Amino acid sequence: MKVLVTGNEGMIGSVVEKILCADGCEVIGFDIANGHNILNRNEIGSALKGCDAVVHLAALLGHFEDVPDEIMAVNLLRTWHILSAAAQAKLKRVVFFSSVNVLGIRWWRRLKSNRLPLSLFHLKNGLVTSFF
């Protein structure tokens, strides 16, 4: 199986790539560290040619120095580009990883509170206790 892994040079992507290779998959890496542009639809389409699946991990973590518009462009628009290109290439499988940022957790800070942008259901039912 030939698999495109976006963000393959990252913390999670590098592990996913190793696991896929160990399972006998041919992995095509796609990462900004190697000069790839996740916002370029044509580049993504070219990278997907001949692939059976894509594992989508490329993202910005949202550090203090990151610009909100850039985070939205990379983390939202890039996902749309991947999904569109995967549909056009008629891929049978797309694996998407989200981020801890969807929970409102800023991983670079130590949190003292259970109050996150989750519903009261989570708090009332003990699904959110403490972090860090």
DRENTORKOL-3810 file (N, C-alpha, C; in nm, 4 decimals):
REM DRENTORKOL-3810
@n.u->0.0844; n.v->-0.1181; n.w->0.0000; ca.u->0.0000; ca.v->0.0000; ca.w->0.0000; c.u->0.0885; c.v->0.1239; c.w->0.0000
@n.u->0.0542; n.v->0.2193; n.w->-0.0833; ca.u->0.1280; ca.v->0.3447; ca.w->-0.0917; c.u->0.0485; c.v->0.4514; c.w->-0.0158
@n.u->0.1152; n.v->0.5149; n.w->0.0828; ca.u->0.0477; ca.v->0.6089; ca.w->0.1716; c.u->0.1224; c.v->0.7418; c.w->0.1756
@n.u->0.0488; n.v->0.8504; n.w->0.1521; ca.u->0.1036; ca.v->0.9841; ca.w->0.1698; c.u->0.0849; c.v->1.0220; c.w->0.3159
@n.u->0.1916; n.v->1.0649; n.w->0.3818; ca.u->0.1836; ca.v->1.1111; ca.w->0.5206; c.u->0.2234; c.v->1.2581; c.w->0.5228
@n.u->0.1252; n.v->1.3456; n.w->0.5524; ca.u->0.1567; ca.v->1.4877; ca.w->0.5647; c.u->0.2068; c.v->1.5119; c.w->0.7068
@n.u->0.3038; n.v->1.5994; n.w->0.7194; ca.u->0.3620; ca.v->1.6247; ca.w->0.8517; c.u->0.4481; c.v->1.5089; c.w->0.8996
@n.u->0.5077; n.v->1.4376; n.w->0.8058; ca.u->0.5855; ca.v->1.3183; ca.w->0.8406; c.u->0.7144; c.v->1.3468; c.w->0.9162
@n.u->0.7574; n.v->1.4713; n.w->0.9217; ca.u->0.8791; ca.v->1.5056; ca.w->0.9966; c.u->0.8465; c.v->1.5479; c.w->1.1398
@n.u->0.7185; n.v->1.5580; n.w->1.1730; ca.u->0.6770; ca.v->1.6021; ca.w->1.3058; c.u->0.6840; c.v->1.4916; c.w->1.4096
@n.u->0.6486; n.v->1.5267; n.w->1.5317; ca.u->0.6569; ca.v->1.4348; ca.w->1.6446; c.u->0.5716; c.v->1.3094; c.w->1.6219
@n.u->0.4481; n.v->1.3268; n.w->1.5797; ca.u->0.3595; ca.v->1.2130; ca.w->1.5575; c.u->0.3817; c.v->1.1548; c.w->1.4184
@n.u->0.3959; n.v->1.2418; n.w->1.3195; ca.u->0.4129; ca.v->1.1957; ca.w->1.1819; c.u->0.5327; c.v->1.1047; c.w->1.1613
@n.u->0.6417; n.v->1.1348; n.w->1.2300; ca.u->0.7619; ca.v->1.0506; ca.w->1.2152; c.u->0.7381; c.v->0.9106; c.w->1.2708
@n.u->0.6610; n.v->0.9005; n.w->1.3763; ca.u->0.6281; ca.v->0.7692; ca.w->1.4347; c.u->0.5323; c.v->0.6936; c.w->1.3436
@n.u->0.4310; n.v->0.7636; n.w->1.2928; ca.u->0.3355; ca.v->0.7011; ca.w->1.2010; c.u->0.4091; c.v->0.6490; c.w->1.0775
@n.u->0.5018; n.v->0.7279; n.w->1.0263; ca.u->0.5788; ca.v->0.6854; ca.w->0.9091; c.u->0.6570; c.v->0.5573; c.w->0.9390
@n.u->0.7221; n.v->0.5513; n.w->1.0533; ca.u->0.7991; ca.v->0.4309; ca.w->1.0898; c.u->0.7097; c.v->0.3085; c.w->1.1017
@n.u->0.5934; n.v->0.3257; n.w->1.1618; ca.u->0.5005; ca.v->0.2132; ca.w->1.1782; c.u->0.4502; c.v->0.1645; c.w->1.0423
@n.u->0.4131; n.v->0.2584; n.w->0.9558; ca.u->0.3661; ca.v->0.2199; ca.w->0.8239; c.u->0.4758; c.v->0.1477; c.w->0.7444
@n.u->0.5979; n.v->0.1986; n.w->0.7513; ca.u->0.7104; ca.v->0.1334; ca.w->0.6824; c.u->0.7341; c.v->-0.0068; c.w->0.7376
@n.u->0.7276; n.v->-0.0202; n.w->0.8694; ca.u->0.7476; ca.v->-0.1506; ca.w->0.9320; c.u->0.6387; c.v->-0.2499; c.w->0.8905
@n.u->0.5207; n.v->-0.1984; n.w->0.8586; ca.u->0.4102; ca.v->-0.2831; ca.w->0.8129; c.u->0.4148; c.v->-0.3098; c.w->0.6627
@n.u->0.5190; n.v->-0.2614; n.w->0.5968; ca.u->0.5372; ca.v->-0.2898; ca.w->0.4554; c.u->0.4780; c.v->-0.1872; c.w->0.3603
@n.u->0.4323; n.v->-0.0758; n.w->0.4124; ca.u->0.3760; ca.v->0.0291; ca.w->0.3264; c.u->0.4878; c.v->0.1113; c.w->0.2623
@n.u->0.4599; n.v->0.1599; n.w->0.1443; ca.u->0.5480; ca.v->0.2574; ca.w->0.0808; c.u->0.4975; c.v->0.3946; c.w->0.1247
@n.u->0.5804; n.v->0.4694; n.w->0.1951; ca.u->0.5389; ca.v->0.5983; ca.w->0.2500; c.u->0.5977; c.v->0.7122; c.w->0.1682
@n.u->0.5112; n.v->0.8049; n.w->0.1317; ca.u->0.5524; ca.v->0.9277; ca.w->0.0653; c.u->0.5374; c.v->1.0382; c.w->0.1691
@n.u->0.6462; n.v->1.1022; n.w->0.2051; ca.u->0.6425; ca.v->1.2093; ca.w->0.3043; c.u->0.6107; c.v->1.3433; c.w->0.2412
@n.u->0.5376; n.v->1.4255; n.w->0.3151; ca.u->0.4998; ca.v->1.5579; ca.w->0.2666; c.u->0.5047; c.v->1.6514; c.w->0.3857
@n.u->0.6118; n.v->1.7302; n.w->0.3955; ca.u->0.6315; ca.v->1.8140; ca.w->0.5134; c.u->0.7002; c.v->1.9439; c.w->0.4748
@n.u->0.6632; n.v->2.0496; n.w->0.5436; ca.u->0.7245; ca.v->2.1806; ca.w->0.5200; c.u->0.8755; c.v->2.1750; c.w->0.5436
@n.u->0.9196; n.v->2.0859; n.w->0.6322; ca.u->1.0628; ca.v->2.0711; ca.w->0.6611; c.u->1.1402; c.v->2.0254; c.w->0.5373
@n.u->1.0692; n.v->1.9634; n.w->0.4438; ca.u->1.1308; ca.v->1.9173; ca.w->0.3193; c.u->1.0941; c.v->2.0052; c.w->0.2008
@n.u->1.0387; n.v->2.1235; n.w->0.2303; ca.u->1.0071; ca.v->2.2186; ca.w->0.1248; c.u->0.8695; c.v->2.2036; c.w->0.0631
@n.u->0.7853; n.v->2.1145; n.w->0.1160; ca.u->0.6507; ca.v->2.0982; ca.w->0.0617; c.u->0.5587; c.v->2.2077; c.w->0.1134
@n.u->0.4585; n.v->2.2403; n.w->0.0331; ca.u->0.3640; ca.v->2.3459; ca.w->0.0692; c.u->0.2232; c.v->2.2874; c.w->0.0794
@n.u->0.1750; n.v->2.2714; n.w->0.1994; ca.u->0.0440; ca.v->2.2119; ca.w->0.2250; c.u->-0.0702; c.v->2.2984; c.w->0.1725
@n.u->-0.0431; n.v->2.4247; n.w->0.1456; ca.u->-0.1463; ca.v->2.5143; ca.w->0.0932; c.u->-0.1533; c.v->2.5146; c.w->-0.0599
@n.u->-0.0640; n.v->2.4405; n.w->-0.1235; ca.u->-0.0606; ca.v->2.4342; ca.w->-0.2694; c.u->-0.1365; c.v->2.3105; c.w->-0.3167
@n.u->-0.2567; n.v->2.3337; n.w->-0.3701; ca.u->-0.3426; ca.v->2.2228; ca.w->-0.4139; c.u->-0.2763; c.v->2.1353; c.w->-0.5200
@n.u->-0.2056; n.v->2.1973; n.w->-0.6123; ca.u->-0.1414; ca.v->2.1208; ca.w->-0.7194; c.u->-0.0326; c.v->2.0299; c.w->-0.6645
@n.u->0.0433; n.v->2.0808; n.w->-0.5702; ca.u->0.1501; ca.v->2.0000; ca.w->-0.5100; c.u->0.0921; c.v->1.8816; c.w->-0.4340
@n.u->-0.0179; n.v->1.9052; n.w->-0.3627; ca.u->-0.0833; ca.v->1.7966; ca.w->-0.2907; c.u->-0.1372; c.v->1.6927; c.w->-0.3890
@n.u->-0.2022; n.v->1.7403; n.w->-0.4950; ca.u->-0.2560; ca.v->1.6490; ca.w->-0.5963; c.u->-0.1483; c.v->1.5633; c.w->-0.6592
@n.u->-0.0348; n.v->1.6245; n.w->-0.6890; ca.u->0.0777; ca.v->1.5493; ca.w->-0.7474; c.u->0.1311; c.v->1.4450; c.w->-0.6500
@n.u->0.1406; n.v->1.4830; n.w->-0.5228; ca.u->0.1923; ca.v->1.3903; ca.w->-0.4215; c.u->0.0996; c.v->1.2707; c.w->-0.4012
@n.u->-0.0298; n.v->1.2914; n.w->-0.4211; ca.u->-0.1280; ca.v->1.1839; ca.w->-0.4007; c.u->-0.1376; c.v->1.0859; c.w->-0.5170
@n.u->-0.0801; n.v->1.1210; n.w->-0.6322; ca.u->-0.0892; ca.v->1.0328; ca.w->-0.7493; c.u->-0.0310; c.v->0.8961; c.w->-0.7173
@n.u->-0.1099; n.v->0.7952; n.w->-0.7422; ca.u->-0.0662; ca.v->0.6582; ca.w->-0.7190; c.u->-0.0790; c.v->0.6111; c.w->-0.5755
@n.u->-0.1238; n.v->0.6984; n.w->-0.4861; ca.u->-0.1396; ca.v->0.6594; ca.w->-0.3453; c.u->-0.2722; c.v->0.5863; c.w->-0.3240
@n.u->-0.2724; n.v->0.5002; n.w->-0.2249; ca.u->-0.3937; ca.v->0.4288; ca.w->-0.1848; c.u->-0.4623; c.v->0.4974; c.w->-0.0676
@n.u->-0.3849; n.v->0.5746; n.w->0.0088; ca.u->-0.4387; ca.v->0.6386; ca.w->0.1294; c.u->-0.3539; c.v->0.7596; c.w->0.1649
@n.u->-0.4092; n.v->0.8424; n.w->0.2523; ca.u->-0.3355; ca.v->0.9557; ca.w->0.3068; c.u->-0.3581; c.v->0.9605; c.w->0.4571
@n.u->-0.2506; n.v->0.9867; n.w->0.5302; ca.u->-0.2581; ca.v->1.0138; ca.w->0.6736; c.u->-0.2209; c.v->1.1602; c.w->0.6886
@n.u->-0.3165; n.v->1.2388; n.w->0.7346; ca.u->-0.3005; ca.v->1.3834; ca.w->0.7365; c.u->-0.2676; c.v->1.4323; c.w->0.8775
@n.u->-0.1433; n.v->1.4774; n.w->0.8946; ca.u->-0.0946; ca.v->1.5230; ca.w->1.0245; c.u->-0.0390; c.v->1.6647; c.w->1.0236
@n.u->-0.0205; n.v->1.7232; n.w->0.9065; ca.u->0.0410; ca.v->1.8555; ca.w->0.8985; c.u->-0.0466; c.v->1.9598; c.w->0.9669
@n.u->0.0136; n.v->2.0361; n.w->1.0570; ca.u->-0.0615; ca.v->2.1395; ca.w->1.1299; c.u->0.0341; c.v->2.2351; c.w->1.1991
@n.u->-0.0201; n.v->2.3501; n.w->1.2343; ca.u->0.0505; ca.v->2.4420; ca.w->1.3235; c.u->-0.0073; c.v->2.4228; c.w->1.4624
@n.u->0.0788; n.v->2.4234; n.w->1.5614; ca.u->0.0329; ca.v->2.4009; ca.w->1.6987; c.u->-0.0283; c.v->2.5238; c.w->1.7640
@n.u->-0.0039; n.v->2.6389; n.w->1.7102; ca.u->-0.0605; ca.v->2.7592; ca.w->1.7695; c.u->0.0237; c.v->2.8126; c.w->1.8835
@n.u->0.1526; n.v->2.8288; n.w->1.8585; ca.u->0.2414; ca.v->2.8898; ca.w->1.9568; c.u->0.2102; c.v->3.0382; c.w->1.9689
@n.u->0.2629; n.v->3.1001; n.w->2.0726; ca.u->0.2396; ca.v->3.2424; ca.w->2.0945; c.u->0.2773; c.v->3.3265; c.w->1.9731
@n.u->0.3857; n.v->3.2891; n.w->1.9057; ca.u->0.4342; ca.v->3.3702; ca.w->1.7941; c.u->0.3575; c.v->3.3457; c.w->1.6645
@n.u->0.2722; n.v->3.2425; n.w->1.6599; ca.u->0.1972; ca.v->3.2131; ca.w->1.5387; c.u->0.0837; c.v->3.3131; c.w->1.5178
@n.u->0.0601; n.v->3.3469; n.w->1.3927; ca.u->-0.0442; ca.v->3.4420; ca.w->1.3541; c.u->-0.1758; c.v->3.3657; c.w->1.3369
@n.u->-0.2848; n.v->3.4100; n.w->1.4029; ca.u->-0.4128; ca.v->3.3373; ca.w->1.3944; c.u->-0.4601; c.v->3.3090; c.w->1.2513
@n.u->-0.4451; n.v->3.4047; n.w->1.1605; ca.u->-0.4872; ca.v->3.3811; ca.w->1.0221; c.u->-0.4050; c.v->3.2706; c.w->0.9567
@n.u->-0.2772; n.v->3.2631; n.w->0.9904; ca.u->-0.1923; ca.v->3.1573; ca.w->0.9354; c.u->-0.2319; c.v->3.0209; c.w->0.9939
@n.u->-0.2627; n.v->3.0188; n.w->1.1218; ca.u->-0.3075; ca.v->2.8939; ca.w->1.1858; c.u->-0.4344; c.v->2.8440; c.w->1.1170
@n.u->-0.5304; n.v->2.9340; n.w->1.0948; ca.u->-0.6549; ca.v->2.8954; ca.w->1.0280; c.u->-0.6285; c.v->2.8477; c.w->0.8856
@n.u->-0.5415; n.v->2.9175; n.w->0.8144; ca.u->-0.5112; ca.v->2.8786; ca.w->0.6773; c.u->-0.4497; c.v->2.7391; c.w->0.6728
@n.u->-0.3522; n.v->2.7156; n.w->0.7573; ca.u->-0.2823; ca.v->2.5869; ca.w->0.7551; c.u->-0.3693; c.v->2.4758; c.w->0.8125
@n.u->-0.4335; n.v->2.5001; n.w->0.9254; ca.u->-0.5052; ca.v->2.3929; ca.w->0.9930; c.u->-0.6450; c.v->2.3661; c.w->0.9381
@n.u->-0.7072; n.v->2.4631; n.w->0.8754; ca.u->-0.8412; ca.v->2.4427; ca.w->0.8218; c.u->-0.8381; c.v->2.4276; c.w->0.6696
@n.u->-0.7798; n.v->2.5243; n.w->0.6025; ca.u->-0.7766; ca.v->2.5209; ca.w->0.4567; c.u->-0.6952; c.v->2.4025; c.w->0.4057
@n.u->-0.5867; n.v->2.3713; n.w->0.4703; ca.u->-0.5041; ca.v->2.2570; ca.w->0.4266; c.u->-0.5822; c.v->2.1271; c.w->0.4369
@n.u->-0.6685; n.v->2.1147; n.w->0.5372; ca.u->-0.7493; ca.v->1.9933; ca.w->0.5494; c.u->-0.8467; c.v->1.9834; c.w->0.4327
@n.u->-0.9060; n.v->2.0954; n.w->0.3968; ca.u->-0.9951; ca.v->2.0982; ca.w->0.2810; c.u->-0.9196; c.v->2.0582; c.w->0.1544
@n.u->-0.7976; n.v->2.1083; n.w->0.1372; ca.u->-0.7182; ca.v->2.0730; ca.w->0.0196; c.u->-0.6884; c.v->1.9225; c.w->0.0159
@n.u->-0.6547; n.v->1.8676; n.w->0.1305; ca.u->-0.6266; ca.v->1.7238; ca.w->0.1380; c.u->-0.7511; c.v->1.6431; c.w->0.1038
@n.u->-0.8655; n.v->1.6780; n.w->0.1638; ca.u->-0.9888; ca.v->1.6044; ca.w->0.1384; c.u->-1.0322; c.v->1.6159; c.w->-0.0077
@n.u->-1.0216; n.v->1.7359; n.w->-0.0639; ca.u->-1.0572; ca.v->1.7565; ca.w->-0.2044; c.u->-0.9675; c.v->1.6748; c.w->-0.2972
@n.u->-0.8377; n.v->1.6809; n.w->-0.2716; ca.u->-0.7427; ca.v->1.6063; ca.w->-0.3553; c.u->-0.7623; c.v->1.4554; c.w->-0.3397
@n.u->-0.7923; n.v->1.4110; n.w->-0.2186; ca.u->-0.8160; ca.v->1.2680; ca.w->-0.1948; c.u->-0.9409; c.v->1.2216; c.w->-0.2692
@n.u->-1.0449; n.v->1.3031; n.w->-0.2691; ca.u->-1.1674; ca.v->1.2688; ca.w->-0.3419; c.u->-1.1402; c.v->1.2635; c.w->-0.4921
@n.u->-1.0666; n.v->1.3614; n.w->-0.5415; ca.u->-1.0350; ca.v->1.3661; ca.w->-0.6835; c.u->-0.9497; c.v->1.2457; c.w->-0.7246
@n.u->-0.8586; n.v->1.2044; n.w->-0.6361; ca.u->-0.7731; ca.v->1.0888; ca.w->-0.6639; c.u->-0.8439; c.v->0.9560; c.w->-0.6360
@n.u->-0.9681; n.v->0.9653; n.w->-0.5862; ca.u->-1.0498; ca.v->0.8480; ca.w->-0.5540; c.u->-0.9832; c.v->0.7566; c.w->-0.4514
@n.u->-0.9194; n.v->0.8202; n.w->-0.3519; ca.u->-0.8597; ca.v->0.7407; ca.w->-0.2441; c.u->-0.9690; c.v->0.6740; c.w->-0.1629
@n.u->-0.9407; n.v->0.5548; n.w->-0.1163; ca.u->-1.0383; ca.v->0.4825; ca.w->-0.0357; c.u->-1.0255; c.v->0.5131; c.w->0.1128
@n.u->-0.9118; n.v->0.5701; n.w->0.1518; ca.u->-0.8916; ca.v->0.5935; ca.w->0.2942; c.u->-0.8187; c.v->0.7245; c.w->0.3182
@n.u->-0.8760; n.v->0.8044; n.w->0.4084; ca.u->-0.8132; ca.v->0.9267; ca.w->0.4577; c.u->-0.8156; c.v->0.9178; c.w->0.6097
@n.u->-0.6985; n.v->0.9291; n.w->0.6700; ca.u->-0.6888; ca.v->0.9299; ca.w->0.8156; c.u->-0.6496; c.v->1.0709; c.w->0.8563
@n.u->-0.7319; n.v->1.1308; n.w->0.9415; ca.u->-0.7109; ca.v->1.2686; ca.w->0.9846; c.u->-0.6844; c.v->1.2717; c.w->1.1338
@n.u->-0.5782; n.v->1.3385; n.w->1.1725; ca.u->-0.5477; ca.v->1.3591; ca.w->1.3134; c.u->-0.5829; c.v->1.5029; c.w->1.3472
@n.u->-0.6456; n.v->1.5221; n.w->1.4586; ca.u->-0.6749; ca.v->1.6571; ca.w->1.5033; c.u->-0.5638; c.v->1.7001; c.w->1.5980
@n.u->-0.5924; n.v->1.7974; n.w->1.6807; ca.u->-0.4909; ca.v->1.8549; ca.w->1.7678; c.u->-0.5479; c.v->1.8789; c.w->1.9059
@n.u->-0.4622; n.v->1.8817; n.w->2.0035; ca.u->-0.5036; ca.v->1.9153; ca.w->2.1387; c.u->-0.5624; c.v->2.0557; c.w->2.1425
@n.u->-0.5309; n.v->2.1370; n.w->2.0433; ca.u->-0.5826; ca.v->2.2738; ca.w->2.0394; c.u->-0.7338; c.v->2.2799; c.w->2.0271
@n.u->-0.7983; n.v->2.1758; n.w->1.9748; ca.u->-0.9442; ca.v->2.1788; ca.w->1.9641; c.u->-1.0099; c.v->2.1812; c.w->2.1012
@n.u->-0.9361; n.v->2.1387; n.w->2.2021; ca.u->-0.9881; ca.v->2.1406; ca.w->2.3389; c.u->-0.9610; c.v->2.2725; c.w->2.4091
@n.u->-0.8848; n.v->2.3582; n.w->2.3454; ca.u->-0.8507; ca.v->2.4857; ca.w->2.4073; c.u->-0.7330; c.v->2.4743; c.w->2.5017
@n.u->-0.6633; n.v->2.3629; n.w->2.4962; ca.u->-0.5490; ca.v->2.3413; ca.w->2.5850; c.u->-0.4251; c.v->2.3995; c.w->2.5187
@n.u->-0.3579; n.v->2.4805; n.w->2.5900; ca.u->-0.2306; ca.v->2.5324; ca.w->2.5392; c.u->-0.1215; c.v->2.4494; c.w->2.6039
@n.u->-0.0650; n.v->2.3598; n.w->2.5264; ca.u->0.0262; ca.v->2.2597; ca.w->2.5804; c.u->0.1511; c.v->2.3200; c.w->2.6417
@n.u->0.1862; n.v->2.4411; n.w->2.6058; ca.u->0.3083; ca.v->2.5000; ca.w->2.6583; c.u->0.2854; c.v->2.5648; c.w->2.7947
@n.u->0.1615; n.v->2.5659; n.w->2.8417; ca.u->0.1328; ca.v->2.6201; ca.w->2.9746; c.u->0.0891; c.v->2.5074; c.w->3.0663
@n.u->0.1237; n.v->2.5181; n.w->3.1913; ca.u->0.0747; ca.v->2.4210; ca.w->3.2883; c.u->-0.0615; c.v->2.4682; c.w->3.3360
@n.u->-0.1608; n.v->2.3839; n.w->3.3195; ca.u->-0.2969; ca.v->2.4210; ca.w->3.3539; c.u->-0.3291; c.v->2.3834; c.w->3.4973
@n.u->-0.4023; n.v->2.4682; n.w->3.5648; ca.u->-0.4440; ca.v->2.4420; ca.w->3.7016; c.u->-0.5944; c.v->2.4211; c.w->3.7091
@n.u->-0.6634; n.v->2.4427; n.w->3.5994; ca.u->-0.8090; ca.v->2.4422; ca.w->3.6000; c.u->-0.8639; c.v->2.3312; c.w->3.5122
@n.u->-0.9816; n.v->2.2824; n.w->3.5498; ca.u->-1.0528; ca.v->2.1849; ca.w->3.4670; c.u->-1.1400; c.v->2.2541; c.w->3.3641
@n.u->-1.1435; n.v->2.3845; n.w->3.3662; ca.u->-1.2360; ca.v->2.4592; ca.w->3.2815; c.u->-1.1791; c.v->2.4738; c.w->3.1413
@n.u->-1.2326; n.v->2.3971; n.w->3.0541; ca.u->-1.1934; ca.v->2.3996; ca.w->2.9143; c.u->-1.3192; c.v->2.4217; c.w->2.8310
@n.u->-1.3069; n.v->2.4516; n.w->2.7061; ca.u->-1.4273; ca.v->2.4706; ca.w->2.6250; c.u->-1.4947; c.v->2.3383; c.w->2.5891
@n.u->-1.5271; n.v->2.2608; n.w->2.6909; ca.u->-1.6042; ca.v->2.1387; ca.w->2.6744; c.u->-1.7409; c.v->2.1612; c.w->2.7368
@n.u->-1.8334; n.v->2.0718; n.w->2.7111; ca.u->-1.9677; ca.v->2.0907; ca.w->2.7656; c.u->-1.9711; c.v->2.0579; c.w->2.9150
@n.u->-2.0762; n.v->2.1045; n.w->2.9812; ca.u->-2.0957; ca.v->2.0731; ca.w->3.1225; c.u->-2.1110; c.v->1.9236; c.w->3.1442
@n.u->-2.1617; n.v->1.8522; n.w->3.0437; ca.u->-2.1746; ca.v->1.7073; ca.w->3.0527; c.u->-2.0418; c.v->1.6434; c.w->3.0892
@n.u->-1.9350; n.v->1.6874; n.w->3.0250; ca.u->-1.8031; ca.v->1.6313; ca.w->3.0509; c.u->-1.7609; c.v->1.6541; c.w->3.1957
@n.u->-1.7861; n.v->1.7738; n.w->3.2443; ca.u->-1.7476; ca.v->1.8062; ca.w->3.3815; c.u->-1.8327; c.v->1.7311; c.w->3.4820
@n.u->-1.9640; n.v->1.7267; n.w->3.4606; ca.u->-2.0573; ca.v->1.6621; ca.w->3.5544; c.u->-2.0348; c.v->1.5125; c.w->3.5634
@n.u->-1.9890; n.v->1.4533; n.w->3.4563; ca.u->-1.9737; ca.v->1.3091; ca.w->3.4512; c.u->-1.8285; c.v->1.2637; c.w->3.4713
@n.u->-1.7448; n.v->1.3519; n.w->3.5167; ca.u->-1.6070; ca.v->1.3145; ca.w->3.5495; c.u->-1.5212; c.v->1.2824; c.w->3.4305
@n.u->-1.5627; n.v->1.3231; n.w->3.3113; ca.u->-1.4827; ca.v->1.2951; ca.w->3.1912; c.u->-1.3657; c.v->1.3918; c.w->3.1787
@n.u->-1.3719; n.v->1.5020; n.w->3.2497; ca.u->-1.2620; ca.v->1.5959; ca.w->3.2550; c.u->-1.2266; c.v->1.6110; c.w->3.4006
@n.u->-1.1065; n.v->1.5753; n.w->3.4376; ca.u->-1.0656; ca.v->1.5877; ca.w->3.5777; c.u->-0.9534; c.v->1.6894; c.w->3.5889
@n.u->-0.8362; n.v->1.6496; n.w->3.5597; ca.u->-0.7267; ca.v->1.7462; ca.w->3.5679; c.u->-0.6260; c.v->1.7169; c.w->3.4575
@n.u->-0.5532; n.v->1.8199; n.w->3.4221; ca.u->-0.4488; ca.v->1.8084; ca.w->3.3218; c.u->-0.3187; c.v->1.8532; c.w->3.3833
@n.u->-0.2118; n.v->1.7870; n.w->3.3451; ca.u->-0.0758; ca.v->1.8205; ca.w->3.3871; c.u->-0.0690; c.v->1.8070; c.w->3.5347
END
